[in-house]
Amino acid sequence: MTDAQDIRFLLVIRESKSLLEASRKLGLTPSAVSQRLQQMERKLDLRLVDRSARQLRFTDEGEMLCVRGAVVLEQFDALLEDLQERRRGFVGKLKINAPFGFGRRYVTPSVAAFKRLHPDVEIVLTLSDQPMVEVEDRFDVVIHIGQLGVSNLVCRTLAPNRRYVCASPAFIARHGPIGAPEQLAQLPCIALRENNEDVTLWHFTRGRNTQSVRIQTSLSSNDGSVIKQWGREGLGVILRSEWDVADALADGSLVRLLPGWKLPDADVVALTHQRDGLPERTRNFMRFLQDAFRPEPPWRV
């Protein structure tokens, strides 16, 4: 029978390139690491790691033990942390991943406010242009905007968010009014590239009528703030979330196009790896975020 410490030991080896590197992380000699690994394999009567002087390669059984064992360890650690939190309040580490723009504007101040309320919680906030690609890094909470593909992650809605096509007044004056989605195929457009999605196919609906337009990108970037600035400068039509362009629409530097047509909503959601067994700090932080966007999100106030 393999216990929790054996699984933790095996996970350190899995994260290392060699037994020598693993021994340094564990504070043991390479021979001690090798002997303990052999003991585990004898107990299980299974080969877990094929090792050589240059590399380590986990067998299918070793990989299964690591993957499923890591889940068990997380649940066990969450249980212990919950018990500590009942006695001592909010403690432990909270790892959050969020998109660059939304993360800077809305998640960052919420993290600061949460930290002031719970100073014993260690918070690690990572901003990324591809948060959905990095979910395997085992973040506690991933903030995502837009439709979610096939995923085993648990989704909780934080705030509603529409998407608009916009352009600057100068662009509209130069190219004339835009009355139908198909006109966009003949105009310079700007694309935001994120999460490896097809960002050049824009979908519109009006009642039962649906239209999809393949745009020709004159510019593209992985940074939403850059896309917005280019749109303001009249360089092309942009498709952006209302949270990002609400201020520009209000001050007139951008104008919403095709208001009679609707694009797919891009609600703001929080994703976790499991529904039950979450540490109290994680559950409380998600409630804290939800409260920050109620009764209306700030971009609609």
N, C-alpha and C positions, 0 to 999 in steps of 0.2 A: 504494500500500500504506500502511495506517495503522499506526503503531507504538503502543507502550504509552503513551507520553507524550501522544499525540493522544487516546487513549481517556480518560486521566485528565483531560485538558483538557476534553473533551466532558462528562464526568461532573460537573465543577464547574459548567459552564453549566446542566446539567440540574437541579442543586440550587439554582439561583439564579432569582430572579423576573425579572431583566433583565440585559442585557449590562453595564450599569453595575455592578450588584451582582457579577456574575461577574468583571469587571475588577478590582474591589477585592479579591476573594478571591485572584485570581491575581497581584496586584501589577503589573498591566499597564494601559495606557490602553485605553479602550473601542475606539478605532480599531485598536489592535494585536490585541485579541481578535477583532474583526470580520474583520480581514484573515486571521488564522490560521484562523478558521472557514471563510472563503471558500476558502483554500488546500486545506483538507481536502475540501471539497465538490468542488473541481476535480479533485483526485487520484482521488476515488472516482466522479466523474461522477454524483453524487447530491445531491439537496437533503436536508440533515439537519435544519435548523431553520428554521421560518418565524418571522421576527422582525419586530417593530414597535417603536415607541418605548415602548409600554406593556407588552408581554408577549412571551414566547417560547413557541412551540409546536413540539414535536418532531414530525417526520414519522414515518411507520411505520418507515422505514429508519433514521432517527436513533434512534428508541426501541429498535429491534432491536440496533443497534450498542452502545448503552449497556447494555442488559440482558445480552446475551451477552458483551460486552467486560468487564463488571464481574466475571463469573464467571472469565474467563481471567485477569484481573488478580489476583483472589484466589488462584487456583492458583499464579500466578507468584510473588506475594508470599509465599505459604506455602512455596514451594520455597526462596526466598532466606532466609527465616527459619529453615527447617530446617537449611540450611547453616550459618547463624550459630550456631544452637543446638548443633550438633555441635562447633563450635569454642569457643564461649563459655558454653555451658550454656543454661538456660531464660531467654529474653528475649521482649520483645514485649508486646502488649496482649491480654487475655483478657476478652471481654464475655459476661456471664452474665445470664440472665433467670430469675426464679423467682417462684412465688406468694408473697403477703405472709406468711401464717402459717408455712408450711413453710420459706420462705426465712429468716425471722427465727430460727426455732428450730434448724434443721439445716444449711441452706446457709451461713449467715453464719459459724458457728464453723469449718466446713470450709474456707471461703475464707481465714479468718484463719490457720489452721494451714498451708494450702498456701502462703500468702504468706510465712510465716516460713521455710519450706523453700526457697522460690524468690523471694528479695527483688527480683530484677531483672524479674520479671513484673509488668506494670501490669494490675491487675484492676479492672474496672468491673462492679459488681453492681447490677442494677435489679430491684426488687421491684414486682410488678404484680398487680392483681386479674384481669387478662385477658392472661396471658402468650402465649396462642396467637394472640391478635389482633395482637400486636406482633412476630411472628417476622419480618416483612418488614424490620425494622430491622437485620437481618443480625447478630444475636447469634451468638457462637461456640457457646454452649451454652444451650439452653432447658430448664429443669426443668419437667416437666409431671406432673400427677397425674390418673389416670383414663384412660378410653378415648380413643383418638386417632381423629379422623375422617379423611376422605380427605386425604392429605398426601403431599408429596414429601420430607418430612423423614426422616432416618435415626434410628431409635429404638433406644436401648440401655437395658435394664432396670437400675435401680439398687437397688430394694428392693421386696419384696412389701408390699401394703397392702390390707386389707379395708375394707368400709364397714358401719356399723351404724346402726340407728334406736335412738334413746335418748330418755329423758325423766327428769325428776327424781323422787325418791321422793314428793314432795308432789303432783306432777302425777298420778302413778299412784294415790295414795290418793284423790285428788279425782275421777278419772274411772273408776277401777276397772281390773282387769287387762285386758290387750290380748292376745287369743289368735289373731287372724287379721289378715292385711294389710288386708282390706276395712274393718275398723273404723277405720283411719286416716282414711278419707274423711269420717268424722263428727266428727273431733277437730281441735282447733286445731294446726296444724303451722307450722313455721318453715322458710323456704327460703333457701338460699345461691345468689345469682345470680352466675354466672361464665361466661366464654367464650361468652355468648349461647346457652346451652343451655336445653332445656326442663327446668327444675328442679322442676316441680310434678308430674311423672309418675314415680312410684317403681316399680321393677320387682323382683319377688321370685321366687325359685325354691325348690322343695323337692322333690328327686328329679326326676320328670318333670313336676311340676305348676308352672305359671308363672302369676303374677298381677301385673297392673299396676294401680296405684292412683293416681287423680288426686286429689291432696291439695288442701285449701282452706287457703291461706296466711293466717295471722293476722298474721304478721310476715315480713319478708324483709330481707336485707342482702347487700352484696358482700364483707363481712369475716367470715371464718370464726370469729374469736375472739369477735365480737359474737353470732353464732349460738349458739356454745357457752355463752356467759354467759346468754343468754336461756333456753336449755334448762335450765341449772342453777337459774335462778330460777323454773322451773315454768310458763313462759309458753307452752310447746308442745312437740310432738315434733320432734326434729331428726334429720337424716341427715348423719352426719359420718364422715370417715376415721378408722380406728383410731389413726393416728399422733397425731391431735388429741385424741381422747377417752379414750385409754388411762389417763391419769392420773386423770381424773374417774371412770371406771369403777372404778379401784382404790381411790379414797378414798370412793366411795359417793355422790358428789354427782350422778352420773348412773347410770341403770340401763339395761342393754341390753334392748330389746324384741324379741319374736319371734325368739329365738335359734335356733329350728328352721328359720327361713327365711333364705335367702342373698340378698344384694344383689350386683350386679356388682362385681368387684374393681376397685380404683383404684390399680394399681401405680404406683410412682414411677419415671419414666423420664427419660433425658437425650436431647434431640433436637439433631441437627446438620444442616447443610445438605448435607453430603456424607459418604460413607463413607471414601473414600480421600483422600489429600493433606492431611489435617488437620495443623496444626502440632503438634509434640511437646508443647507446653505444654497444648494442648486435650486430646489423648489422655491425657496424664498426669493432668490434673485429673479427668477422668471415671473413670479407674482409682482415683484417690484417693477420690472419692465412693463408688464401689462398695465399696472396702475399709472405709469408715466405717460401712457398713450390714451388714457380715459379721461372724460367721456368721449373726447374727440382728439385725434392725434394733432400735434402742434402745427403740422402743415395745413390743417383745415380750420384752425382757429382764426 
